[in-house]
Amino acid sequence: MSSLRHAEQRPQRGRSLLPSLVGMRCVSSTAVFVLHIVQVGVFTDQALNENLNEYFGKIGFVSVGFFFMLSGFILAWTAREDDRPTSFWRRRLARIFPSHLLVCLAAVLLLTERGMDPTWGDTLPSLFLVQAWTSDEVVFWGVNGPSWSLSVELLFYLSFPLLYRVIRRIPARWLWLSAGSVVAGIAAVAVVAHLVVSAAPETPFINASWNQQWTVFNHPATRMLDFVLGIVMARILQTGRWIRIPLGAALLAVVPGYLCSLWLPGTFGLVLPTTIPLALIVTSAAAADLAGERTFFQRRTMVRLGELAFAFYLTHTLVIIFGPIGRAERTWPLLQALGMIALTYVLSIAVAWVLCHGFERPVSRRIGKSRPRTPVGAQRTGPADGPADGPADGPALEPTADLKN
């Protein structure tokens, strides 16, 4: 603990100090997969479908919040003092754009094959990742719904060099107050949206209108608060201000937060209830890795699946819609439905593995290659037992036009 209080921690180049955060990406992406399967309604028992939608209808909101916050945390944790903004932007764009464009092309071909010819108005905003700036649902969901979150991440990446420079100047003693101020900002967004944005018509199982959801949950500017909170939490850990909350306790805190999200009305249940638990989870997991503690999320299988998360996000709704479940256009009894869900999950993992290892990594390394950078700060204190390329941040996935939150 003393080393964390007297020195800012930085990962060594080429090694992952935070394997638990990589493994958590697997859990979060799986939760989104479960949400989208639930939204399809694969069970013959319609009462079961409705109950699953009612109680799991907001699990995707938690996953999105986790990924947006993780993005800020990881970028701050791996930031280099001598890194130029242009180099940073090149690496980040190389990370997301090639795979995004390839999957968009695949989506266009699949939609065309099914007789659902996409228009340029649907496609171009998605291609250039500006679709999340509009509440027009046709434009917003575009040809591949998951890319709305890349639109948000693009704003994160463009703003990070300036944001991090500002947040680094906050005195360590004010960091917890800064984190509280960001949470207050998230609460203020919910209040303003509740008072100003029309609550009708209400989206089933969400208890808010689409325009309210878009304002609070999908709009890039409002989700910047999650990103900033992730950066601040990384600074809290780096400067030794972390209060050592056990990871298990942080994970348990999500349960009452999620239950509150189901109970709270309208805009108040979309983001706010799980914001603090998610901030604690991300930081607790990183602190556990630095302290050399073993966690469930460090397991090799979890880490390997976590490495596929970005490719999984981009493709799994296409597998759901155009794979065995979508093409069957029917429902199944309980056991058969569970078998179809398992098959779709395995196929989604397989497609993600091919995209990640066959395209995403080689292309991003080639395009994003830059000169070696010198880490700043003290040497690490924890084990480096994660994947060699580190816990890359990954944008979260949301549904396609047929699978909406």
C-alpha positions in Angstrom: 0.0 0.0 0.0 2.8 2.4 0.8 4.2 2.1 -2.7 0.8 3.1 -4.1 0.7 6.1 -1.8 4.1 7.5 -2.7 4.4 6.8 -6.4 2.2 6.9 -9.5 1.9 3.5 -11.0 2.4 2.8 -14.7 2.3 -0.5 -16.6 5.5 -1.6 -18.3 5.4 -1.5 -22.0 4.3 -4.8 -23.6 2.8 -6.3 -20.4 -0.6 -6.2 -18.9 -0.7 -5.3 -15.2 -4.5 -5.4 -15.1 -5.7 -8.8 -16.3 -8.8 -8.7 -14.1 -10.1 -5.8 -16.2 -9.6 -7.8 -19.4 -11.5 -10.8 -17.9 -14.3 -8.5 -16.8 -14.8 -7.5 -20.4 -15.8 -11.1 -21.1 -18.5 -11.0 -18.4 -19.8 -7.6 -19.5 -20.0 -8.6 -23.2 -21.8 -11.8 -22.2 -24.3 -9.8 -20.3 -25.1 -7.8 -23.4 -25.4 -11.0 -25.4 -27.9 -12.3 -22.8 -29.9 -9.0 -23.1 -30.2 -9.2 -26.8 -31.2 -12.8 -26.8 -33.9 -11.9 -24.2 -35.1 -9.2 -26.5 -35.6 -11.6 -29.3 -38.0 -13.7 -27.3 -36.8 -17.2 -28.2 -39.0 -19.1 -25.6 -42.4 -20.5 -26.5 -43.7 -19.4 -23.1 -44.5 -15.7 -23.7 -44.9 -15.0 -20.0 -41.3 -16.2 -19.6 -40.2 -13.9 -22.4 -42.0 -10.9 -20.8 -40.6 -11.6 -17.3 -37.0 -11.9 -18.7 -37.4 -8.6 -20.5 -38.8 -7.0 -17.4 -36.0 -8.1 -15.1 -33.1 -8.1 -17.6 -34.2 -5.2 -19.7 -31.6 -2.9 -18.2 -28.6 -5.2 -17.9 -27.2 -3.7 -21.1 -27.3 -0.3 -19.5 -24.9 -1.5 -16.8 -22.6 -3.1 -19.3 -22.4 0.1 -21.4 -21.6 2.1 -18.3 -18.9 -0.3 -17.3 -17.2 -0.2 -20.8 -17.4 3.6 -21.0 -15.9 4.0 -17.5 -13.3 1.3 -18.3 -12.3 3.2 -21.4 -11.4 6.3 -19.4 -9.6 4.3 -16.7 -7.4 2.3 -19.1 -6.5 5.3 -21.3 -5.5 7.2 -18.2 -3.6 4.2 -16.7 -1.6 3.7 -19.9 -1.1 7.3 -20.8 2.5 8.4 -21.7 3.8 11.9 -20.9 5.6 12.2 -24.3 2.8 10.8 -26.4 1.6 13.3 -29.1 -2.1 13.7 -29.7 -1.7 12.7 -33.3 0.0 9.5 -32.4 -2.6 8.7 -29.8 -5.4 9.4 -32.3 -3.8 7.2 -35.0 -3.5 4.3 -32.7 -7.1 4.6 -31.4 -8.6 5.0 -34.9 -6.6 2.1 -36.1 -8.1 0.1 -33.2 -11.7 0.7 -34.1 -12.2 1.9 -37.7 -10.9 -1.1 -39.9 -13.0 -3.7 -38.0 -16.0 -1.3 -37.9 -15.9 -0.7 -41.6 -15.6 -4.4 -42.4 -18.5 -5.3 -40.2 -20.6 -2.5 -41.7 -19.9 -4.0 -45.1 -20.9 -7.4 -43.9 -24.1 -6.0 -42.4 -25.1 -4.2 -45.6 -24.6 -7.5 -47.6 -26.6 -9.5 -45.0 -29.4 -7.0 -45.0 -29.5 -6.9 -48.8 -29.6 -10.7 -48.9 -32.6 -10.6 -46.6 -34.4 -8.1 -48.9 -33.9 -5.2 -46.4 -32.0 -2.9 -48.7 -30.3 -0.2 -46.5 -30.2 3.4 -47.8 -27.3 5.8 -47.9 -29.1 7.8 -45.1 -29.0 4.7 -42.9 -25.4 3.8 -43.8 -23.2 6.9 -44.1 -23.7 8.3 -40.6 -22.8 4.9 -39.2 -19.7 4.6 -41.5 -18.4 7.9 -40.2 -19.5 7.2 -36.6 -21.7 10.3 -36.1 -25.0 8.4 -35.8 -25.2 8.7 -32.0 -25.6 12.5 -32.3 -29.1 12.2 -33.5 -32.3 10.8 -31.9 -33.6 9.7 -35.3 -33.9 6.0 -34.7 -33.4 5.0 -38.3 -30.2 6.9 -38.5 -29.1 6.1 -34.9 -29.3 2.3 -35.3 -28.1 2.4 -38.9 -26.9 -0.9 -40.5 -25.1 -2.2 -37.5 -26.5 -1.1 -34.2 -23.4 -1.8 -32.1 -21.5 1.0 -33.8 -23.5 3.7 -32.0 -21.2 3.1 -29.0 -18.1 3.6 -31.3 -19.6 7.0 -32.1 -19.4 7.8 -28.4 -16.0 6.3 -28.0 -14.7 8.4 -30.9 -15.6 11.5 -28.9 -13.7 10.0 -25.9 -10.6 9.5 -28.0 -10.7 12.9 -29.6 -11.0 14.7 -26.2 -8.7 12.5 -24.1 -5.4 14.3 -24.7 -6.9 17.6 -23.4 -9.0 16.0 -20.7 -6.2 14.0 -19.3 -3.9 17.0 -19.2 -6.5 18.9 -17.2 -7.3 16.1 -14.8 -3.6 15.4 -14.1 -3.4 18.9 -12.7 -6.1 18.2 -10.0 -4.3 18.0 -6.6 -4.5 14.4 -5.2 -6.5 15.6 -2.2 -9.3 16.9 -4.4 -9.7 13.7 -6.6 -12.4 12.1 -4.5 -14.3 15.4 -4.5 -13.9 15.5 -8.3 -15.3 12.0 -8.6 -18.3 13.0 -6.5 -18.8 16.0 -8.6 -18.9 13.8 -11.8 -21.5 11.6 -10.1 -23.5 14.7 -9.3 -23.3 15.7 -12.9 -24.7 12.3 -14.0 -27.6 12.9 -11.5 -28.2 16.4 -12.9 -28.5 15.0 -16.4 -31.2 12.6 -15.2 -33.0 15.5 -13.5 -32.9 17.8 -16.5 -34.0 15.1 -18.9 -36.9 14.2 -16.6 -38.0 17.8 -16.5 -37.4 18.8 -20.1 -37.6 15.8 -22.4 -41.0 14.3 -23.2 -41.7 11.0 -21.4 -44.1 9.8 -24.1 -44.3 7.3 -25.6 -42.7 5.1 -23.0 -40.5 2.2 -24.2 -41.6 -1.1 -22.8 -39.5 -2.4 -19.8 -37.4 0.7 -19.8 -39.9 3.1 -18.0 -38.7 6.0 -20.2 -39.3 7.3 -23.6 -36.8 6.8 -26.4 -35.9 10.5 -26.4 -35.2 10.4 -22.7 -33.1 7.3 -23.1 -31.2 8.8 -25.9 -30.5 12.0 -23.9 -29.4 10.2 -20.7 -27.9 6.9 -22.0 -26.9 7.3 -25.7 -25.9 10.9 -26.2 -22.1 11.2 -26.6 -21.9 14.4 -24.6 -23.7 13.0 -21.5 -21.7 9.7 -21.6 -18.5 11.8 -21.4 -19.2 11.9 -17.7 -18.7 8.1 -17.4 -15.4 8.5 -19.3 -14.2 11.3 -17.1 -15.1 9.4 -14.0 -13.0 6.5 -15.2 -10.0 8.9 -15.7 -10.5 10.3 -12.2 -10.7 6.8 -10.6 -7.4 5.9 -12.4 -5.8 9.0 -10.9 -7.1 8.1 -7.4 -5.4 4.7 -7.7 -2.2 6.1 -9.2 -1.8 8.8 -6.5 -2.4 6.4 -3.6 -5.8 7.8 -2.6 -7.7 4.5 -3.1 -9.4 3.3 0.1 -8.9 -0.4 -0.6 -12.5 -1.6 -1.0 -12.4 -5.4 -1.6 -13.4 -6.5 -5.1 -16.1 -8.8 -3.7 -17.8 -5.9 -1.9 -17.6 -3.7 -4.9 -19.2 -6.5 -7.1 -22.0 -7.0 -4.5 -22.8 -3.2 -4.6 -24.0 -3.7 -8.2 -26.9 -5.8 -7.0 -28.8 -3.1 -5.1 -27.8 -0.6 -7.7 -29.4 -2.7 -10.5 -32.5 -3.3 -8.4 -32.8 0.4 -8.0 -32.5 0.9 -11.7 -35.6 -1.4 -12.2 -37.5 0.5 -9.5 -36.6 4.1 -10.1 -38.9 5.9 -12.6 -37.9 7.3 -16.0 -34.5 8.8 -16.5 -33.4 8.1 -12.9 -33.1 4.4 -13.6 -31.0 4.5 -16.8 -27.4 5.3 -15.7 -27.2 6.8 -12.1 -28.0 3.8 -9.9 -25.0 1.7 -10.9 -22.5 4.5 -11.5 -20.8 4.4 -8.1 -20.7 0.5 -7.9 -19.1 0.4 -11.4 -16.5 3.0 -10.5 -15.6 0.9 -7.4 -15.5 -2.4 -9.4 -13.1 -1.0 -12.0 -10.7 0.5 -9.4 -11.0 -2.4 -7.0 -10.1 -4.9 -9.7 -7.1 -2.9 -10.8 -5.9 -2.5 -7.2 -6.2 -6.3 -6.6 -4.0 -6.9 -9.7 -1.4 -4.5 -8.5 -1.4 -6.0 -5.0 -0.8 -9.5 -6.5 -4.2 -10.8 -5.4 -5.8 -13.6 -7.4 -9.2 -13.0 -8.8 -11.7 -15.1 -10.8 -11.4 -12.6 -13.7 -7.6 -13.3 -14.1 -8.2 -16.9 -15.3 -6.7 -17.6 -18.7 -10.1 -18.4 -20.3 -11.6 -15.2 -19.0 -8.7 -13.1 -20.2 -8.7 -14.7 -23.7 -12.4 -14.2 -24.1 -12.0 -10.6 -22.8 -9.5 -10.0 -25.6 -12.2 -10.9 -28.1 -14.7 -8.5 -26.6 -14.5 -5.7 -29.2 -14.9 -8.1 -32.1 -17.7 -9.8 -30.2 -19.5 -6.5 -29.6 -19.4 -5.7 -33.3 -20.7 -9.0 -34.6 -22.8 -10.9 -32.1 -26.1 -9.2 -33.0 -25.5 -10.0 -36.6 -25.0 -13.6 -35.6 -28.3 -13.5 -33.6 -30.3 -11.9 -36.4 -28.8 -13.8 -39.4 -27.8 -17.0 -37.6 -29.8 -20.0 -36.6 -32.2 -18.1 -34.3 -32.9 -15.3 -36.7 -33.3 -17.4 -39.7 -35.6 -19.9 -38.0 -38.1 -17.1 -37.1 -39.7 -19.2 -34.4 -39.7 -19.9 -30.7 -38.8 -23.1 -28.8 -39.6 -24.9 -25.6 -37.3 -24.2 -22.7 -34.5 -26.8 -23.2 -34.4 -26.4 -27.0 -34.3 -22.6 -26.6 -31.4 -22.9 -24.2 -29.6 -25.1 -26.7 -30.2 -22.6 -29.5 -28.9 -19.8 -27.2 -25.7 -21.8 -26.4 -25.2 -22.5 -30.1 -25.5 -18.8 -31.0 -23.1 -17.8 -28.3 -20.5 -20.3 -29.5 -20.9 -19.1 -33.1 -20.6 -15.5 -31.9 -17.3 -16.4 -30.1 -16.0 -18.1 -33.3 -16.9 -15.2 -35.5 -15.3 -12.8 -33.0 -12.1 -14.9 -32.9 -11.8 -14.9 -36.7 -12.3 -11.1 -36.8 -10.0 -10.4 -33.9 -7.0 -12.6 -34.9 -7.5 -12.6 -38.7 -8.2 -8.9 -39.2 -8.5 -6.6 -36.2 -5.1 -7.2 -34.6 -2.9 -7.4 -37.7 -4.5 -4.4 -39.3 -4.5 -2.2 -36.2 -0.8 -3.1 -35.5 0.2 -2.2 -39.0 -1.7 1.1 -39.2 -1.3 2.2 -35.6 2.5 1.4 -35.4 4.4 4.2 -33.7 7.8 4.8 -32.2 8.4 3.4 -28.7 7.3 5.7 -25.9 9.0 6.2 -22.5 6.8 5.4 -19.5 6.6 8.1 -16.8 6.3 7.5 -13.1 7.5 4.7 -10.9 7.9 1.0 -11.6 5.0 -1.4 -11.1 4.4 -3.3 -7.8 2.1 -6.0 -9.0 2.4 -9.1 -11.2 2.4 -8.8 -15.0 0.6 -12.0 -15.8 -1.9 -10.7 -18.3 -1.8 -10.8 -22.1 1.1 -9.3 -23.9 -0.9 -6.6 -25.6 -2.5 -5.2 -22.5 -6.1 -4.7 -21.5 -7.2 -2.6 -24.4 -10.3 -0.5 -23.7 -13.3 -1.6 -25.8 -16.6 0.2 -26.7 -19.8 -1.4 -25.7 -22.4 -2.9 -27.9 -26.0 -2.0 -28.3 -28.6 -3.6 -30.4 -29.3 -3.3 -34.1 -32.6 -1.9 -35.3 -34.3 -5.2 -34.5 -32.8 -5.4 -31.0 -33.2 -2.1 -29.2 -32.6 -1.2 -25.6 
